[in-house]
Amino acid sequence: MMSFTLIKTLHILSMVLLFGTGLGSAFYKWMADRSGVVAHIAVTNRHVVLADWIFTTPTVIFQPLSGLWMVHLFGLPLTTPWVAASLSLYALAGACWLPVVWLQIRMKQMADVALARQTGLPQHYWQLARWWFWLGVPAFISMVLVVALMVFKHIPGAQL
């Protein structure tokens, strides 16, 4: 059986990896798009999609599992305010992230085609990029709030 300290450490490391990969990928994709250079955009989109599969997806799965495991170890109900708020915010971030994944894959495909044909990106790419950006805003804010709740939570009688 894993100790609470090990679960908490893995949970924190997973959160850092999730947050860092998400923020880093978003920054590099946004900057590549701003460059307007199709080759740069295509390569960056490929890397963003790959990073989602390698880093984001496993941490998106691990975060609620490890968080709920720790909540269970403390015997806290899911209706505990900071737990319920964290789960709701995480669900909101996930509801934004799932379409973002589809958008990233679609934009990657469009950039690959434009690069292969040596053409500019179609207007539809830029529409998807705007959706991608604006779905990222509530997802990012939600995750910042989840991290704040993780850090500033109160567990009655616990000495953490």
Backbone as a chain_set.jsonl record, in Angstrom:
{"seq": "MMSFTLIKTLHILSMVLLFGTGLGSAFYKWMADRSGVVAHIAVTNRHVVLADWIFTTPTVIFQPLSGLWMVHLFGLPLTTPWVAASLSLYALAGACWLPVVWLQIRMKQMADVALARQTGLPQHYWQLARWWFWLGVPAFISMVLVVALMVFKHIPGAQL", "coords": {"N": [[0.848, -1.183, 0.0], [0.57, 2.174, -0.872], [2.099, 4.938, 0.734], [0.644, 7.841, 2.302], [2.224, 10.111, 1.968], [3.75, 9.458, -0.308], [1.721, 9.239, -2.261], [0.736, 11.863, -2.175], [3.042, 13.263, -3.003], [3.384, 12.235, -5.629], [0.986, 13.147, -6.692], [1.329, 15.932, -6.573], [3.615, 16.225, -8.229], [2.519, 15.277, -10.61], [0.574, 17.229, -11.02], [2.211, 19.464, -11.445], [3.486, 18.679, -13.808], [1.253, 18.45, -15.513], [0.268, 21.104, -15.476], [2.549, 22.553, -16.296], [3.128, 21.414, -18.837], [0.756, 21.996, -20.189], [0.658, 24.851, -20.099], [3.127, 25.483, -21.279], [2.888, 24.248, -23.841], [0.689, 25.66, -24.834], [1.745, 28.258, -24.926], [3.903, 27.981, -26.8], [2.518, 27.116, -29.083], [0.786, 29.257, -29.539], [2.654, 31.306, -30.017], [3.919, 30.259, -32.31], [1.763, 30.28, -34.114], [1.367, 33.037, -34.244], [3.647, 33.756, -35.634], [3.132, 33.115, -38.255], [4.463, 31.492, -40.014], [4.252, 28.76, -41.93], [5.686, 26.271, -41.875], [6.872, 26.35, -39.327], [4.573, 26.512, -37.744], [3.353, 24.062, -38.392], [5.215, 22.133, -37.403], [5.236, 22.835, -34.677], [2.537, 22.401, -33.99], [2.46, 19.609, -34.326], [4.156, 18.857, -32.221], [2.732, 19.83, -30.012], [0.398, 18.243, -30.067], [1.585, 15.738, -29.688], [2.74, 16.127, -27.136], [0.405, 16.338, -25.634], [-0.546, 13.678, -25.758], [1.59, 12.243, -24.563], [2.191, 13.516, -22.066], [0.035, 15.179, -20.995], [-2.442, 13.698, -21.147], [-1.991, 11.282, -19.498], [-1.577, 12.575, -16.992], [-3.941, 13.975, -16.656], [-5.661, 11.908, -16.184], [-4.489, 10.722, -13.914], [-4.539, 12.752, -11.934], [-7.293, 13.216, -10.802], [-7.705, 10.631, -9.802], [-5.61, 10.203, -7.915], [-6.093, 12.38, -6.255], [-8.709, 11.862, -5.321], [-8.16, 9.506, -3.994], [-6.562, 10.384, -1.871], [-8.456, 12.007, -0.575], [-10.238, 10.031, 0.181], [-8.576, 8.592, 1.968], [-8.461, 10.402, 4.054], [-11.035, 10.316, 4.83], [-12.931, 12.135, 3.988], [-15.997, 13.59, 2.919], [-17.266, 13.869, -0.46], [-18.678, 16.128, -0.657], [-17.445, 18.026, 0.831], [-16.593, 21.395, 0.984], [-14.157, 22.473, -0.379], [-13.329, 20.224, -1.758], [-15.541, 19.582, -3.404], [-15.632, 21.954, -4.898], [-13.121, 21.857, -6.161], [-13.392, 19.526, -7.733], [-15.51, 20.309, -9.394], [-14.377, 22.512, -10.758], [-12.294, 21.172, -12.017], [-13.738, 19.495, -13.68], [-14.888, 21.444, -15.331], [-12.56, 22.464, -16.556], [-11.801, 20.131, -17.906], [-13.993, 19.844, -19.63], [-13.5, 21.927, -21.322], [-11.001, 21.201, -22.28], [-11.268, 18.79, -23.742], [-12.581, 19.473, -26.281], [-10.503, 21.116, -27.155], [-8.41, 19.343, -27.594], [-9.367, 17.965, -29.855], [-9.473, 20.169, -31.605], [-6.729, 20.824, -31.74], [-5.673, 18.545, -32.996], [-7.007, 18.68, -35.442], [-6.072, 21.196, -36.391], [-3.373, 20.58, -36.598], [-3.456, 18.689, -38.665], [-4.391, 20.336, -40.755], [-2.286, 22.18, -40.952], [-0.198, 20.477, -41.672], [-1.058, 19.662, -44.219], [-1.077, 22.149, -45.562], [1.647, 22.715, -45.433], [2.747, 20.567, -46.93], [1.629, 21.092, -49.42], [2.683, 23.519, -49.885], [1.289, 25.924, -49.367], [-0.607, 28.679, -47.986], [-2.134, 28.789, -44.711], [-5.537, 27.78, -44.375], [-8.43, 29.937, -43.94], [-10.157, 28.748, -42.15], [-8.46, 27.413, -40.371], [-7.543, 29.522, -38.773], [-9.887, 30.311, -37.545], [-10.405, 28.041, -35.996], [-8.152, 28.222, -34.38], [-8.723, 30.493, -32.905], [-10.952, 29.56, -31.407], [-9.624, 27.532, -30.014], [-7.853, 29.071, -28.444], [-9.683, 30.615, -26.857], [-11.122, 28.628, -25.531], [-9.106, 27.699, -23.96], [-8.731, 29.673, -22.035], [-10.811, 29.649, -19.874], [-10.219, 27.056, -19.04], [-7.541, 27.223, -18.154], [-7.773, 29.17, -16.09], [-9.495, 27.773, -14.388], [-7.833, 25.63, -13.643], [-5.791, 26.981, -12.293], [-7.242, 27.868, -10.102], [-7.938, 25.381, -8.982], [-5.403, 24.483, -8.183], [-4.872, 26.464, -6.267], [-6.881, 25.835, -4.412], [-5.975, 23.292, -3.67], [-3.62, 23.943, -2.344], [-4.391, 25.724, -0.29], [-6.329, 24.407, 1.171], [-8.382, 23.155, 3.884], [-8.221, 20.707, 6.256], [-9.949, 19.398, 8.742], [-8.485, 18.64, 11.845], [-6.247, 17.524, 10.691], [-2.736, 17.182, 10.326], [-0.68, 18.317, 8.197]], "CA": [[0.0, 0.0, 0.0], [1.346, 3.407, -0.94], [1.927, 5.856, 1.853], [0.013, 9.109, 1.965], [3.271, 11.031, 1.505], [4.096, 9.101, -1.684], [0.582, 9.622, -3.1], [0.725, 13.327, -2.239], [4.183, 13.673, -3.822], [3.06, 11.917, -7.02], [-0.109, 14.038, -7.07], [1.921, 17.258, -6.803], [4.455, 16.138, -9.429], [1.598, 15.155, -11.737], [-0.024, 18.552, -11.218], [3.243, 20.328, -12.032], [3.657, 18.221, -15.181], [0.039, 18.839, -16.231], [0.232, 22.56, -15.582], [3.694, 22.99, -17.091], [2.957, 20.996, -20.23], [-0.354, 22.766, -20.759], [1.046, 26.245, -20.278], [4.216, 25.524, -22.257], [2.349, 23.938, -25.165], [-0.154, 26.782, -25.257], [2.621, 29.384, -25.264], [4.636, 27.735, -28.036], [1.576, 27.075, -30.2], [0.331, 30.631, -29.771], [3.763, 32.04, -30.636], [4.098, 29.743, -33.675], [0.661, 30.825, -34.913], [1.628, 34.476, -34.459], [4.723, 33.913, -36.613], [2.579, 32.981, -39.602], [5.329, 30.628, -40.821], [3.545, 27.474, -41.989], [6.571, 25.178, -41.436], [6.994, 26.471, -37.864], [3.26, 26.184, -37.193], [3.128, 22.619, -38.557], [6.069, 21.404, -36.449], [4.772, 23.123, -33.318], [1.279, 21.675, -33.795], [2.803, 18.189, -34.119], [4.716, 18.716, -30.868], [1.657, 20.063, -29.037], [-0.442, 17.028, -30.051], [2.391, 14.685, -29.066], [2.84, 16.424, -25.7], [-0.875, 15.977, -25.024], [-0.61, 12.223, -25.597], [2.635, 11.722, -23.665], [2.2, 14.12, -20.736], [-1.235, 15.707, -20.49], [-3.456, 12.654, -20.962], [-1.787, 10.494, -18.268], [-1.748, 13.373, -15.779], [-5.37, 14.276, -16.546], [-6.264, 10.71, -15.581], [-3.917, 10.478, -12.579], [-4.899, 13.794, -10.965], [-8.479, 12.937, -9.986], [-7.553, 9.35, -9.088], [-4.773, 10.386, -6.728], [-6.787, 13.322, -5.373], [-9.808, 11.157, -4.652], [-7.544, 8.528, -3.094], [-6.192, 11.105, -0.648], [-9.714, 12.399, 0.075], [-10.719, 8.794, 0.815], [-7.72, 8.283, 3.117], [-8.837, 11.304, 5.134], [-12.429, 10.081, 5.172], [-13.707, 13.343, 3.707], [-17.053, 13.425, 1.915], [-17.065, 14.646, -1.682], [-19.406, 17.393, -0.488], [-16.586, 18.989, 1.522], [-16.585, 22.515, 0.026], [-12.991, 22.598, -1.256], [-13.297, 19.035, -2.623], [-16.583, 19.773, -4.416], [-15.206, 23.052, -5.779], [-12.007, 21.354, -6.982], [-13.927, 18.586, -8.727], [-16.298, 21.085, -10.36], [-13.441, 23.267, -11.588], [-11.569, 20.197, -12.83], [-14.686, 19.087, -14.722], [-14.971, 22.563, -16.272], [-11.32, 22.449, -17.34], [-11.886, 18.978, -18.801], [-14.994, 20.136, -20.659], [-12.821, 22.81, -22.28], [-9.82, 20.533, -22.833], [-11.624, 17.773, -24.747], [-12.643, 20.058, -27.629], [-9.183, 21.65, -27.506], [-7.645, 18.223, -28.159], [-9.856, 17.786, -31.222], [-9.025, 21.337, -32.38], [-5.279, 20.708, -31.963], [-5.458, 17.501, -34.001], [-7.501, 19.217, -36.719], [-5.142, 22.235, -36.833], [-2.15, 19.882, -37.005], [-3.707, 18.132, -40.001], [-4.472, 21.45, -41.714], [-0.935, 22.737, -41.122], [0.578, 19.487, -42.427], [-1.494, 19.75, -45.619], [-0.575, 23.418, -46.112], [3.1, 22.586, -45.606], [3.0, 19.643, -48.042], [1.22, 21.745, -50.677], [3.367, 24.817, -49.957], [0.27, 26.98, -49.424], [-0.9, 29.281, -46.695], [-3.166, 28.108, -43.933], [-6.877, 28.263, -44.72], [-9.101, 30.782, -42.952], [-10.75, 27.867, -41.123], [-7.425, 27.179, -39.362], [-7.496, 30.662, -37.857], [-11.118, 30.238, -36.75], [-10.167, 27.003, -34.986], [-7.144, 28.741, -33.452], [-9.423, 31.385, -31.96], [-11.709, 28.687, -30.492], [-8.617, 26.875, -29.182], [-7.386, 30.05, -27.469], [-10.728, 31.017, -25.914], [-11.429, 27.489, -24.658], [-7.99, 27.589, -23.027], [-8.816, 30.669, -20.96], [-11.486, 29.121, -18.681], [-9.512, 25.856, -18.578], [-6.374, 27.668, -17.398], [-8.231, 29.804, -14.852], [-10.003, 26.697, -13.535], [-6.718, 24.865, -13.082], [-5.134, 27.839, -11.299], [-8.087, 27.816, -8.903], [-7.785, 24.043, -8.382], [-4.106, 24.49, -7.485], [-5.048, 27.29, -5.07], [-7.659, 25.042, -3.451], [-5.09, 22.231, -3.173], [-2.623, 24.516, -1.439], [-4.986, 26.419, 0.852], [-7.433, 23.623, 1.748], [-8.363, 22.911, 5.325], [-8.713, 19.389, 6.644], [-10.069, 19.433, 10.2], [-7.733, 17.651, 12.623], [-5.078, 16.982, 9.961], [-1.458, 17.882, 10.433], [0.004, 17.979, 6.93]], "C": [[0.89, 1.242, 0.0], [1.068, 4.279, 0.266], [1.264, 7.14, 1.365], [1.041, 10.074, 1.387], [3.653, 10.733, 0.059], [2.964, 9.512, -2.636], [0.557, 11.142, -3.278], [1.861, 13.843, -3.121], [3.905, 13.42, -5.302], [1.953, 12.829, -7.548], [0.443, 15.428, -7.408], [2.787, 17.253, -8.057], [3.6, 16.043, -10.691], [0.951, 16.499, -12.058], [0.974, 19.496, -11.88], [3.442, 19.967, -13.502], [2.45, 18.626, -16.039], [0.025, 20.338, -16.505], [1.35, 23.061, -16.495], [3.561, 22.632, -18.558], [1.862, 21.813, -20.897], [0.039, 24.198, -21.059], [2.146, 26.381, -21.336], [3.723, 25.265, -23.669], [1.517, 25.099, -25.703], [0.709, 27.967, -25.69], [3.306, 29.162, -26.614], [3.713, 27.673, -29.246], [1.112, 28.487, -30.539], [1.417, 31.445, -30.472], [4.013, 31.561, -32.068], [3.01, 30.296, -34.587], [0.905, 32.298, -35.228], [2.721, 34.705, -35.502], [4.199, 33.872, -38.038], [3.384, 32.079, -40.521], [4.758, 29.211, -40.786], [4.428, 26.318, -41.489], [6.704, 25.176, -39.911], [5.684, 26.063, -37.185], [3.015, 24.676, -37.266], [3.939, 21.806, -37.547], [5.579, 21.618, -35.022], [3.456, 22.408, -33.03], [1.527, 20.189, -33.569], [3.313, 17.967, -32.699], [3.648, 18.899, -29.786], [0.765, 18.83, -28.93], [0.31, 15.884, -29.376], [2.503, 14.891, -27.553], [1.542, 16.091, -24.981], [-0.974, 14.474, -24.788], [0.376, 11.716, -24.542], [2.494, 12.237, -22.235], [0.814, 14.474, -20.203], [-2.234, 14.599, -20.207], [-3.202, 11.807, -19.714], [-2.003, 11.314, -16.993], [-3.206, 13.767, -15.571], [-6.105, 13.104, -15.899], [-5.784, 10.535, -14.139], [-4.386, 11.49, -11.535], [-6.157, 13.481, -10.167], [-8.368, 11.623, -9.215], [-6.745, 9.526, -7.808], [-5.43, 11.349, -5.745], [-7.912, 12.648, -4.609], [-9.283, 10.101, -3.685], [-7.164, 9.204, -1.781], [-7.433, 11.557, 0.127], [-10.291, 11.194, 0.819], [-9.893, 8.461, 2.067], [-8.041, 9.175, 4.315], [-10.285, 11.124, 5.567], [-13.312, 11.301, 4.939], [-14.823, 13.037, 2.705], [-16.757, 14.294, 0.694], [-17.792, 15.99, -1.63], [-18.62, 18.412, 0.34], [-16.364, 20.151, 0.551], [-15.373, 22.592, -0.903], [-12.861, 21.401, -2.188], [-14.307, 19.2, -3.751], [-16.192, 20.874, -5.405], [-14.084, 22.59, -6.71], [-12.513, 20.434, -8.084], [-14.734, 19.314, -9.799], [-15.395, 21.869, -11.309], [-12.65, 22.344, -12.512], [-12.45, 19.718, -13.976], [-14.836, 20.194, -15.77], [-13.726, 22.606, -17.162], [-11.336, 21.3, -18.341], [-12.873, 19.197, -19.933], [-14.434, 21.086, -21.71], [-11.69, 22.081, -22.991], [-10.187, 19.533, -23.919], [-11.817, 18.376, -26.142], [-11.309, 20.644, -28.08], [-8.315, 20.552, -28.125], [-8.057, 17.995, -29.608], [-9.371, 18.934, -32.116], [-7.538, 21.245, -32.71], [-4.981, 19.68, -33.048], [-5.875, 18.017, -35.374], [-6.544, 20.295, -37.255], [-3.815, 21.629, -37.274], [-2.313, 19.335, -38.413], [-3.729, 19.233, -41.057], [-3.093, 22.047, -41.991], [-0.06, 21.773, -41.918], [0.225, 19.538, -43.911], [-0.96, 21.031, -46.264], [0.931, 23.347, -46.361], [3.423, 21.7, -46.805], [2.677, 20.287, -49.39], [1.902, 23.095, -50.895], [2.37, 25.964, -50.178], [0.161, 27.627, -48.047], [-1.953, 28.464, -45.963], [-4.539, 28.658, -44.318], [-7.468, 29.117, -43.598], [-9.692, 29.943, -41.825], [-9.74, 27.545, -40.016], [-7.463, 28.278, -38.309], [-8.761, 30.746, -37.006], [-10.958, 29.206, -35.639], [-9.161, 27.48, -33.942], [-7.775, 29.693, -32.439], [-10.24, 30.567, -30.961], [-10.758, 28.015, -29.502], [-8.153, 27.824, -28.071], [-8.461, 30.326, -26.418], [-11.239, 29.867, -25.056], [-10.322, 27.3, -23.617], [-8.081, 28.541, -21.857], [-9.569, 30.122, -19.74], [-10.809, 27.858, -18.143], [-8.32, 26.244, -17.705], [-6.781, 28.281, -16.058], [-8.751, 28.746, -13.878], [-8.87, 25.929, -12.866], [-5.928, 25.692, -12.064], [-5.932, 27.796, -9.992], [-8.019, 26.455, -8.211], [-6.476, 23.969, -7.602], [-4.22, 25.308, -6.202], [-5.84, 26.531, -4.006], [-6.819, 23.91, -2.858], [-4.155, 22.771, -2.104], [-3.263, 25.053, -0.16], [-6.151, 25.669, 1.507], [-7.279, 23.501, 3.261], [-8.969, 21.539, 5.571], [-8.748, 19.377, 8.158], [-9.288, 18.294, 10.858], [-6.492, 17.105, 11.924], [-3.856, 17.853, 10.218], [-0.628, 17.479, 9.224], [1.351, 18.658, 6.844]], "O": [[1.841, 1.34, 0.776], [-0.06, 4.348, 0.754], [1.315, 7.478, 0.183], [0.755, 10.777, 0.418], [3.86, 11.66, -0.724], [3.226, 10.073, -3.7], [0.379, 11.643, -4.388], [1.658, 14.769, -3.907], [4.16, 14.287, -6.138], [1.977, 13.234, -8.71], [0.061, 16.024, -8.415], [2.704, 18.177, -8.867], [3.917, 16.651, -11.713], [0.798, 16.861, -13.224], [0.608, 20.249, -12.783], [3.554, 20.854, -14.348], [2.619, 19.093, -17.166], [-0.203, 20.775, -17.633], [1.117, 23.898, -17.367], [3.849, 23.453, -19.429], [2.018, 22.268, -22.031], [-0.218, 24.701, -22.152], [2.104, 27.278, -22.178], [4.097, 25.981, -24.598], [1.627, 25.471, -26.872], [0.43, 28.603, -26.707], [3.293, 30.044, -27.472], [4.085, 28.129, -30.327], [1.056, 28.859, -31.711], [1.131, 32.187, -31.412], [4.289, 32.376, -32.949], [3.293, 30.731, -35.703], [0.673, 32.746, -36.35], [2.724, 35.733, -36.179], [4.754, 34.517, -38.927], [3.029, 31.914, -41.688], [4.779, 28.547, -39.75], [3.944, 25.466, -40.744], [6.653, 24.12, -39.281], [5.691, 25.356, -36.177], [2.524, 24.081, -36.307], [3.409, 20.897, -36.91], [5.517, 20.668, -34.242], [3.276, 21.864, -31.94], [0.884, 19.573, -32.719], [2.937, 16.99, -32.05], [3.66, 18.205, -28.769], [0.412, 18.415, -27.826], [-0.269, 15.144, -28.58], [2.375, 13.94, -26.783], [1.566, 15.614, -23.847], [-1.436, 14.042, -23.731], [0.033, 10.861, -23.726], [2.662, 11.47, -21.287], [0.465, 14.106, -19.082], [-2.82, 14.565, -19.124], [-4.129, 11.622, -18.925], [-2.554, 10.802, -16.018], [-3.66, 13.881, -14.432], [-7.063, 13.302, -15.152], [-6.579, 10.236, -13.249], [-4.608, 11.128, -10.379], [-6.095, 13.479, -8.938], [-8.88, 11.512, -8.101], [-7.146, 9.054, -6.744], [-5.336, 11.156, -4.533], [-8.055, 12.835, -3.4], [-9.911, 9.837, -2.66], [-7.414, 8.663, -0.704], [-7.451, 11.494, 1.357], [-10.772, 11.321, 1.946], [-10.45, 8.093, 3.101], [-7.906, 8.749, 5.462], [-10.716, 11.712, 6.559], [-14.324, 11.478, 5.617], [-14.605, 12.299, 1.745], [-16.085, 15.32, 0.797], [-17.55, 16.872, -2.453], [-19.079, 19.538, 0.531], [-15.983, 19.919, -0.596], [-15.546, 22.762, -2.11], [-12.339, 21.537, -3.294], [-13.979, 18.987, -4.918], [-16.402, 20.734, -6.61], [-14.094, 22.895, -7.902], [-12.102, 20.556, -9.238], [-14.651, 18.973, -10.979], [-15.623, 21.886, -12.518], [-12.371, 22.697, -13.657], [-11.981, 19.552, -15.103], [-14.904, 19.908, -16.965], [-13.832, 22.765, -18.378], [-10.933, 21.47, -19.492], [-12.624, 18.786, -21.066], [-14.854, 21.048, -22.867], [-11.446, 22.317, -24.174], [-9.483, 19.437, -24.924], [-11.268, 17.843, -27.107], [-11.021, 20.662, -29.277], [-7.571, 20.807, -29.072], [-7.206, 17.85, -30.486], [-8.917, 18.708, -33.238], [-7.13, 21.551, -33.831], [-4.139, 19.911, -33.916], [-5.166, 17.809, -36.359], [-6.238, 20.306, -38.447], [-3.199, 22.114, -38.223], [-1.429, 19.491, -39.256], [-3.151, 19.076, -42.132], [-2.773, 22.379, -43.132], [0.735, 22.207, -42.752], [1.11, 19.465, -44.764], [-0.45, 20.999, -47.384], [1.429, 23.851, -47.367], [4.284, 22.047, -47.613], [3.371, 20.052, -50.379], [1.731, 23.733, -51.934], [2.562, 26.835, -51.028], [0.765, 27.169, -47.077], [-2.576, 27.566, -46.531], [-4.689, 29.857, -44.557], [-7.045, 29.021, -42.446], [-9.723, 30.379, -40.674], [-10.12, 27.417, -38.852], [-7.422, 28.007, -37.109], [-8.709, 31.205, -35.865], [-11.324, 29.454, -34.49], [-9.3, 27.177, -32.757], [-7.407, 29.698, -31.264], [-10.214, 30.866, -29.767], [-11.044, 27.937, -28.307], [-8.07, 27.434, -26.906], [-8.182, 30.277, -25.22], [-11.743, 30.102, -23.958], [-10.575, 26.798, -22.522], [-7.556, 28.245, -20.784], [-9.006, 30.132, -18.645], [-10.82, 27.613, -16.937], [-8.112, 25.662, -16.64], [-6.208, 27.954, -15.019], [-8.478, 28.815, -12.679], [-8.934, 25.617, -11.677], [-5.447, 25.145, -11.071], [-5.356, 27.699, -8.909], [-8.039, 26.386, -6.982], [-6.444, 23.451, -6.486], [-3.717, 24.891, -5.159], [-5.498, 26.584, -2.824], [-6.94, 23.605, -1.671], [-3.928, 22.126, -1.081], [-2.73, 24.855, 0.931], [-6.879, 26.246, 2.314], [-6.205, 23.713, 3.824], [-10.088, 21.252, 5.146], [-7.699, 19.348, 8.801], [-9.419, 17.133, 10.471], [-5.761, 16.304, 12.507], [-3.939, 19.077, 10.313], [0.037, 16.443, 9.224], [2.064, 18.491, 5.855]]}, "num_chains": 1, "name": "protein.A"}
